[in-house]
Amino acid sequence: MLPRPNALNVPHHPSPPAQVKQSPVIHYTFLLVGLSLLVFVLHKLDSILLPLLFSILFALLLLPLCRWFERRGLGRVGAIILCLLLLTLLFAGIVVGFGSQLGQFKNELPKLQDKLLQFFHDGQEWAARRFGIEPMSEKELKDSTLSSLKKSGGGYLGTTLNMTSAVISNLIQVPIYIFCLLLYRDHLRQFMFRFVSPDKRTSVLHTVDNIQTVVQAYISGLLKVILIVAVLNAVGLLALGVKFAIFFAIFASVLAVIPYIGIMIGALLPAIITLVETGSPLRAAGVIGVFMFVQFLEGNFITPMITGSQVSINPMAAILALVLGAELWGTPGMILSIPLVAVLKVVMDASKSTEPWGFLLGDTAEGEDSTKKPETRTPGFMHRLWLRALGKA
């Protein structure tokens, strides 16, 4: 028989170790350090990440076309090559058309230079009469310009060479990445599913489909917006009699890839050229007015009607993303900022823990109280006219 249990022979079970509570200060300190390291790595690896990100965007855009070719009996490799050829022809057509306009503009540069010098002298004479400022002679102006060019010429030359080599490298890398992403898309999806339990794969697949839909809606909608904005800019500039109206219209519409500020940057050059050509500040103000009106139509009617609610990022988040993208990767970062934030919003909306952050990035219309009854608002005159033009009225 076993002895009766007592204080000496009763087995002692070790108590679970006490949990150490981490201070919130330490937690957020590690979080900030991690974010700082992430930003540092993203900035240092820009030569690798930028071509890859652009390739992912173009691959998602070409994916429906590639599938359409495959359903018509074309093999996957042949369908991908055909898609890349069509994409190359599209960009070649844009470059050739834009280059021809740029060549005509280049031929007029000497005349514009003479008129700019005359305009500069007239401005100096006005300042001398008005404020007593001693005017600068043409020789002094040329000497100061040459001295500044000598000081910064080496830096400009180095920057130009670096940018040229980077563009050539990206032009070689992007088609290769697009080909690989489209060819191994099923393999990449299976690789992603290896990290997810089987009961959550449906949710992950839904999130991936949403990301694809958002990116496709953004890029295809952006191309349509660029075309419409180019036509509207050209009509307005031709009505004002601006020289090289087609060139400036295309130039400003291409800059629409940078939301909110791109089209306004594109308005500065034609406004300055018009001021130099005509000497009329009123005509230059009219050029800026045309671009501001087109910007108003683009932001309030064209883009919302084309992209709809697929890319529902509020303006504050979009502007902040533009600033951060410019600081991180320059102009390519500004172009990538909106689609990346849209993808980030989709990922955050898929998880309960990060859903509030996705809500913060979303449009203000999503913030209406769900307990309120929906109001039936009668669309305004401009809204009804736009719907009728699209055939949706």
Buried (B, 14 or more C-beta within 10 A) or exposed (E): EEEEEEEEEEEEEEEEEEEEEEEEEEEEEEEEEEEEEEEEEBEEEBEEBBBBBBBBBBBBBBBEBBBEBBEEEBEBEEBBBBBBEEBEEEEEEEEEEBEEBBEEBEEBEEEBEEBBBEBBBEEBEEEEEEEEEEBEEEEEBEEEEEEEEEEEEEEEEEEEEEEEEBEEEBEEBBBEBBBBBBBEBEEEEEEEBEEEEEEEEEEBBEBBEBBBBBBBBBBBBBBBBBEBBBEBBBEBBEEBEBBBBBBBBBBBBBBBBBBBBBBBEBBEBBBBBBBBBBEEEEBBEBBBBBBEEBBEBBBEBBBBBBBEEBBBBBEEBBBBBBEBBBEBBEEBBBBBBBBBBBBBBBBBBBEEEBEEBBEBBBBEEEEEEEEEEEEEEEEEEEBEEBBEEEEEE
